[in-house]
């Protein structure tokens, strides 16, 4: 994941001493978006596990050692932490290789994309973080320009005094544990929960949200669904109708199917609708790619499959990335109306409420009808009020006459 900063080891699938082949799954790691299978990039022996199940590790920190043969683990760990020109270090997406005279030890790391970060040793990064040193202004003398410990020896930490003052103040302040009463229960935030908090806070405070609500008559949709479901081996939900209708409406209103950029607005040519799924740790948004080209039955099958695998954290990364529009439905919980925070980089999200039977006025007469409220949250930078309103009008036409989405 391009937003990953840390991960939690959900489970180790190999034990210390096990033979490992390239491509075999070593562990399951919970990232900010999903639980991912972590593969070995080498053949060898799993000689050491540095992070236990349930523990969280930062990107670039050691999680395990894979070696060709039996090794002296303490010596390998000591070598890993040292900086020496006699030990060339080559980095890849998930590994650091230490080439020694007698043997090669492959130390597997939780790494991010090297093209998007500064080349520096773990120890150099640790020192830079502690001393508030900007590595982008440091010239590396290690192999391939890599920044090592010695490169930081003559650099003065810019905010060292400030950090010490802050540390003193923190030490003088009461500990959080002392302020927590016995009757409270502390729940540690999962990696996913922290990512959700970070991403939604960013969206809420950077995108100027506004909301448009419309009430739809669902009588025709109910009759359509009953008729559609009478076909053998074919079942659809009202949510499937909403998803399909949104996909078709977005093709008519590409401005809603967009994303904001400081220099330009990007109009997405393809419609990839994300459907929010609530799970124990929070929320995931699996994506139905090219939704406008999918049948109602296909949408139903995919949503059901995604929901089941989301709850067991078995979704692949490509299945939860790339949405251009998002739908959140709380109608099944009896929620008649609500608003959602935009799932960036999308420009809009649709909140779907419950179907409610109530009296309405039709042709100057009071009749009982089935209604449903939908609320569209838009990013005002990319979707104006008129644009959002026209989209809802088109959507209303499709949902109130669902046979039209099949044409």
HUWO-V601628 format. One record per residue. N is the residue number from 1. D_CENTER is the distance of its C-alpha to the mean C-alpha in Angstrom with 2 decimals. Layout:
BEGIN
n: <N & N>
d_center: <D_CENTER & D_CENTER>
END
This chain:
BEGIN
n: <1 & 2 & 3 & 4 & 5 & 6 & 7 & 8 & 9 & 10 & 11 & 12 & 13 & 14 & 15 & 16 & 17 & 18 & 19 & 20 & 21 & 22 & 23 & 24 & 25 & 26 & 27 & 28 & 29 & 30 & 31 & 32 & 33 & 34 & 35 & 36 & 37 & 38 & 39 & 40 & 41 & 42 & 43 & 44 & 45 & 46 & 47 & 48 & 49 & 50 & 51 & 52 & 53 & 54 & 55 & 56 & 57 & 58 & 59 & 60 & 61 & 62 & 63 & 64 & 65 & 66 & 67 & 68 & 69 & 70 & 71 & 72 & 73 & 74 & 75 & 76 & 77 & 78 & 79 & 80 & 81 & 82 & 83 & 84 & 85 & 86 & 87 & 88 & 89 & 90 & 91 & 92 & 93 & 94 & 95 & 96 & 97 & 98 & 99 & 100 & 101 & 102 & 103 & 104 & 105 & 106 & 107 & 108 & 109 & 110 & 111 & 112 & 113 & 114 & 115 & 116 & 117 & 118 & 119 & 120 & 121 & 122 & 123 & 124 & 125 & 126 & 127 & 128 & 129 & 130 & 131 & 132 & 133 & 134 & 135 & 136 & 137 & 138 & 139 & 140 & 141 & 142 & 143 & 144 & 145 & 146 & 147 & 148 & 149 & 150 & 151 & 152 & 153 & 154 & 155 & 156 & 157 & 158 & 159 & 160 & 161 & 162 & 163 & 164 & 165 & 166 & 167 & 168 & 169 & 170 & 171 & 172 & 173 & 174 & 175 & 176 & 177 & 178 & 179 & 180 & 181 & 182 & 183 & 184 & 185 & 186 & 187 & 188 & 189 & 190 & 191 & 192 & 193 & 194 & 195 & 196 & 197 & 198 & 199 & 200 & 201 & 202 & 203 & 204 & 205 & 206 & 207 & 208 & 209 & 210 & 211 & 212 & 213 & 214 & 215 & 216 & 217 & 218 & 219 & 220 & 221 & 222 & 223 & 224 & 225 & 226 & 227 & 228 & 229 & 230 & 231 & 232 & 233 & 234 & 235 & 236 & 237 & 238 & 239 & 240 & 241 & 242 & 243 & 244 & 245 & 246 & 247 & 248 & 249 & 250 & 251 & 252 & 253 & 254 & 255 & 256 & 257 & 258 & 259 & 260 & 261 & 262 & 263 & 264 & 265 & 266 & 267 & 268 & 269 & 270 & 271 & 272 & 273 & 274 & 275 & 276 & 277 & 278 & 279 & 280 & 281 & 282 & 283 & 284 & 285 & 286 & 287 & 288 & 289 & 290 & 291 & 292 & 293 & 294 & 295 & 296 & 297 & 298 & 299 & 300 & 301 & 302 & 303 & 304 & 305 & 306 & 307 & 308 & 309 & 310 & 311 & 312 & 313 & 314 & 315 & 316 & 317 & 318 & 319 & 320 & 321 & 322 & 323 & 324 & 325 & 326 & 327 & 328 & 329 & 330 & 331 & 332 & 333 & 334 & 335 & 336 & 337 & 338 & 339 & 340 & 341 & 342 & 343 & 344 & 345 & 346 & 347 & 348 & 349 & 350 & 351 & 352 & 353 & 354 & 355 & 356 & 357 & 358 & 359 & 360 & 361 & 362 & 363 & 364 & 365 & 366 & 367 & 368 & 369 & 370 & 371 & 372 & 373 & 374 & 375 & 376 & 377 & 378 & 379 & 380 & 381 & 382 & 383 & 384 & 385 & 386 & 387 & 388 & 389 & 390 & 391 & 392 & 393 & 394 & 395 & 396 & 397 & 398 & 399 & 400 & 401 & 402 & 403 & 404 & 405 & 406 & 407>
d_center: <7.54 & 9.16 & 7.57 & 8.43 & 11.47 & 12.30 & 12.05 & 14.14 & 16.66 & 16.63 & 19.77 & 22.13 & 23.60 & 26.38 & 28.95 & 30.79 & 33.62 & 32.04 & 32.53 & 29.37 & 29.26 & 27.08 & 24.20 & 24.46 & 21.51 & 21.94 & 19.21 & 16.02 & 13.42 & 10.65 & 7.79 & 5.08 & 3.11 & 6.74 & 10.30 & 11.62 & 15.34 & 16.81 & 19.93 & 23.12 & 24.32 & 27.85 & 30.75 & 32.21 & 32.30 & 29.57 & 31.69 & 29.53 & 26.36 & 25.39 & 22.51 & 23.19 & 21.13 & 19.26 & 19.39 & 16.69 & 17.19 & 16.35 & 15.64 & 19.19 & 20.77 & 22.87 & 21.79 & 24.68 & 27.81 & 28.98 & 32.61 & 35.20 & 37.68 & 38.23 & 37.69 & 38.43 & 35.02 & 36.14 & 37.54 & 34.38 & 32.31 & 34.98 & 34.88 & 31.11 & 31.56 & 34.54 & 34.91 & 37.70 & 38.70 & 40.12 & 36.69 & 34.80 & 31.02 & 29.01 & 25.22 & 22.84 & 19.11 & 19.34 & 22.94 & 25.84 & 29.28 & 32.37 & 35.56 & 38.56 & 42.17 & 42.41 & 38.92 & 35.37 & 32.59 & 29.00 & 26.70 & 23.11 & 20.47 & 16.71 & 16.75 & 14.83 & 16.30 & 19.89 & 20.60 & 18.36 & 19.89 & 23.42 & 25.35 & 26.50 & 27.34 & 25.42 & 28.58 & 28.89 & 25.36 & 26.19 & 29.48 & 28.05 & 25.55 & 28.41 & 30.82 & 28.55 & 29.51 & 27.86 & 27.48 & 27.38 & 31.04 & 32.11 & 33.87 & 33.18 & 36.20 & 34.53 & 34.16 & 32.68 & 32.52 & 30.30 & 30.59 & 32.26 & 33.66 & 37.03 & 35.58 & 34.65 & 38.02 & 39.73 & 36.93 & 37.37 & 34.41 & 34.20 & 33.15 & 34.50 & 37.02 & 34.57 & 32.22 & 35.25 & 36.23 & 32.84 & 33.01 & 36.49 & 35.44 & 32.60 & 35.12 & 37.54 & 35.11 & 35.00 & 32.41 & 29.63 & 30.84 & 34.29 & 33.11 & 31.32 & 33.77 & 34.40 & 33.43 & 29.75 & 27.02 & 24.32 & 20.89 & 18.74 & 15.19 & 12.74 & 10.06 & 7.50 & 10.05 & 10.48 & 7.02 & 7.52 & 11.00 & 10.50 & 8.53 & 10.89 & 13.79 & 13.39 & 13.40 & 16.32 & 18.34 & 18.02 & 18.24 & 21.59 & 20.87 & 23.75 & 24.21 & 26.46 & 27.60 & 29.72 & 31.48 & 31.89 & 34.77 & 33.52 & 36.94 & 36.78 & 33.22 & 34.42 & 37.43 & 35.44 & 33.03 & 36.04 & 37.76 & 34.75 & 34.18 & 37.87 & 37.23 & 37.23 & 33.93 & 32.02 & 29.96 & 27.67 & 26.30 & 26.53 & 22.77 & 23.27 & 25.95 & 23.78 & 21.03 & 23.81 & 25.66 & 22.76 & 22.29 & 26.01 & 26.22 & 23.54 & 25.77 & 28.51 & 26.54 & 24.43 & 24.08 & 21.73 & 19.67 & 19.06 & 17.08 & 18.72 & 19.76 & 22.38 & 24.83 & 24.19 & 22.56 & 20.87 & 21.91 & 19.93 & 22.60 & 20.55 & 19.16 & 15.78 & 15.16 & 12.02 & 13.33 & 11.84 & 12.57 & 13.41 & 13.35 & 15.06 & 12.32 & 11.03 & 9.23 & 7.23 & 8.15 & 9.90 & 11.79 & 15.57 & 16.66 & 20.00 & 20.26 & 23.63 & 25.15 & 24.23 & 26.86 & 26.48 & 27.03 & 24.39 & 21.79 & 22.87 & 22.65 & 19.12 & 17.81 & 19.76 & 18.60 & 14.86 & 15.59 & 17.60 & 15.29 & 12.28 & 14.72 & 15.69 & 12.25 & 13.61 & 11.28 & 11.17 & 8.52 & 10.75 & 10.68 & 7.21 & 7.55 & 10.60 & 11.33 & 14.34 & 14.99 & 13.66 & 15.90 & 15.91 & 19.02 & 20.64 & 24.06 & 24.39 & 24.52 & 27.36 & 25.55 & 27.62 & 25.80 & 22.74 & 20.54 & 16.78 & 14.75 & 13.69 & 10.16 & 10.61 & 11.78 & 13.46 & 16.89 & 17.30 & 16.25 & 18.91 & 19.70 & 22.03 & 24.66 & 27.19 & 30.29 & 33.24 & 36.91 & 39.05 & 42.11 & 41.68 & 44.28 & 44.96 & 48.02 & 49.36 & 49.18 & 47.07 & 45.35 & 42.68 & 39.47 & 35.90 & 33.48 & 29.75 & 28.08 & 25.09 & 23.61 & 21.93 & 20.03 & 20.42 & 19.82 & 23.49 & 23.14 & 22.55 & 23.77 & 27.18 & 28.61 & 30.91 & 28.25 & 26.09 & 29.32 & 30.46 & 27.22 & 27.71 & 31.34 & 30.52 & 27.98 & 30.68 & 33.14 & 31.03 & 30.09 & 33.64 & 35.04 & 32.47 & 34.93 & 34.37 & 30.83 & 32.49 & 34.89>
END
